Amino acid sequence: MKPTHIEHIGIAVKSLEEAIPYYEKVLGLECYAVEEVADQKVKTAFFKVGQTKIELLEPTCEESTIASFLEKKGPGVHHIAFAMDDVNQALHDAEEKEVRLIDKQGRNGAEGLKIGFLHPKSTGGVLTEFCEDPKKK
């Protein structure tokens, strides 16, 4: 298991409409996609900085994990995501190294990626996501 690159940095926001202008007008980035991921109860907006993406995450309901994060910690960095060749294998390898998993198998995420999360209690407090692009296989 070895990441190929940082896929994206996830940032929790209360409102995409309010957050996007900072990235576009101040940083000069272009929001190239807005997508709702219904099963994760979030709406996302993406920006590209070199090979790395910034993913803004807005909760779509109170039961969203992003809504809980915002309530406890406020807006800010939510997770870091690493690109992996095989998410399921990477999750298995992490579990064998006694890392606590949130996902035992990859699931569908934004932009058609297969994703899986590691629990922050096993990763030095950083919510870590593994991402696999099935189109690149």
C-alpha positions as CSV (number, residue, x, y, z in Angstrom):
1,M,0.0,0.0,0.0
2,K,1.5,3.3,-1.1
3,P,-0.3,6.4,-2.1
4,T,0.4,7.7,-5.6
5,H,-0.4,11.3,-4.7
6,I,-2.7,13.5,-2.6
7,E,-6.0,13.2,-4.3
8,H,-7.8,16.0,-2.4
9,I,-8.2,17.9,0.8
10,G,-11.7,18.0,2.1
11,I,-13.0,21.2,3.8
12,A,-16.3,21.3,5.6
13,V,-18.3,24.5,4.9
14,K,-21.7,25.6,6.0
15,S,-22.6,26.9,2.5
16,L,-21.0,26.2,-0.9
17,E,-22.6,29.4,-2.1
18,E,-20.8,31.4,0.6
19,A,-17.5,29.5,0.4
20,I,-16.9,29.2,-3.4
21,P,-16.3,33.0,-4.0
22,Y,-13.2,32.9,-1.7
23,Y,-11.6,30.2,-3.8
24,E,-12.6,31.8,-7.1
25,K,-12.2,35.6,-6.4
26,V,-9.4,35.6,-3.9
27,L,-7.3,32.5,-4.9
28,G,-8.2,32.7,-8.6
29,L,-9.2,29.0,-8.7
30,E,-12.1,27.7,-10.9
31,C,-14.9,25.6,-9.4
32,Y,-15.1,22.9,-12.1
33,A,-17.8,20.7,-10.5
34,V,-20.6,20.8,-8.0
35,E,-22.1,17.4,-7.1
36,E,-24.5,16.0,-4.6
37,V,-23.5,12.7,-3.1
38,A,-26.9,11.6,-1.7
39,D,-25.8,8.5,0.3
40,Q,-23.2,10.7,2.1
41,K,-25.6,13.5,2.6
42,V,-23.3,16.1,1.2
43,K,-23.0,18.5,-1.7
44,T,-19.5,19.0,-3.0
45,A,-17.6,21.6,-5.0
46,F,-14.2,20.9,-6.5
47,F,-11.2,23.1,-7.4
48,K,-7.9,22.0,-8.8
49,V,-4.4,23.2,-7.6
50,G,-1.8,21.4,-9.7
51,Q,-2.5,17.7,-9.4
52,T,-4.3,18.1,-6.0
53,K,-8.0,19.0,-5.6
54,I,-9.8,21.0,-2.9
55,E,-13.2,19.5,-2.1
56,L,-15.7,21.7,-0.3
57,L,-18.3,19.7,1.6
58,E,-21.7,21.2,2.6
59,P,-24.1,19.0,4.6
60,T,-27.5,18.4,2.9
61,C,-29.3,17.5,6.2
62,E,-28.7,17.5,9.9
63,E,-27.9,13.7,9.9
64,S,-24.8,14.3,7.7
65,T,-21.4,13.6,9.2
66,I,-20.4,17.0,7.9
67,A,-23.2,18.6,9.8
68,S,-21.9,16.9,13.0
69,F,-18.4,18.0,12.2
70,L,-19.5,21.6,11.7
71,E,-21.4,21.6,14.9
72,K,-18.5,20.3,16.9
73,K,-15.5,22.0,15.2
74,G,-16.9,24.6,12.9
75,P,-15.8,25.1,9.3
76,G,-12.3,23.9,8.3
77,V,-10.2,21.0,7.1
78,H,-12.2,17.8,7.4
79,H,-9.9,15.1,5.8
80,I,-7.0,14.4,3.6
81,A,-7.5,11.9,0.7
82,F,-4.7,9.8,-0.9
83,A,-5.0,8.2,-4.3
84,M,-4.5,4.5,-4.2
85,D,-4.3,1.9,-7.0
86,D,-6.7,-0.4,-5.1
87,V,-8.8,1.0,-2.2
88,N,-10.0,-2.4,-1.0
89,Q,-6.4,-3.7,-0.8
90,A,-5.2,-0.5,0.9
91,L,-8.0,-0.8,3.5
92,H,-7.1,-4.4,4.1
93,D,-3.4,-3.6,4.5
94,A,-4.2,-0.8,6.9
95,E,-6.4,-3.1,9.0
96,E,-3.6,-5.7,9.1
97,K,-1.4,-2.9,10.6
98,E,-4.0,-2.5,13.3
99,V,-5.5,0.7,11.9
100,R,-9.2,1.2,12.9
101,L,-11.3,1.5,9.7
102,I,-14.5,3.4,9.1
103,D,-15.0,1.5,5.9
104,K,-14.0,-2.2,5.5
105,Q,-14.7,-2.0,1.7
106,G,-14.6,0.8,-0.8
107,R,-17.9,2.6,-1.5
108,N,-19.0,5.1,-4.1
109,G,-17.9,8.7,-3.6
110,A,-17.9,12.0,-5.5
111,E,-16.5,12.2,-9.1
112,G,-17.1,8.4,-9.6
113,L,-14.3,7.5,-7.2
114,K,-14.2,4.4,-5.0
115,I,-13.5,5.6,-1.4
116,G,-12.8,4.3,2.1
117,F,-12.0,6.1,5.3
118,L,-9.6,5.3,8.2
119,H,-10.7,6.3,11.7
120,P,-8.9,9.4,13.0
121,K,-8.3,7.7,16.4
122,S,-5.8,5.4,14.5
123,T,-4.2,8.1,12.3
124,G,-3.0,10.7,14.7
125,G,-6.2,12.6,14.7
126,V,-6.4,13.1,10.9
127,L,-9.5,11.6,9.1
128,T,-7.8,9.8,6.2
129,E,-9.6,8.8,3.0
130,F,-8.3,6.4,0.3
131,C,-9.5,7.0,-3.2
132,E,-9.4,4.9,-6.3
133,D,-10.3,6.0,-9.8
134,P,-11.9,2.9,-11.4
135,K,-11.5,4.5,-14.9
136,K,-7.7,4.3,-14.5
137,K,-7.7,0.6,-14.1
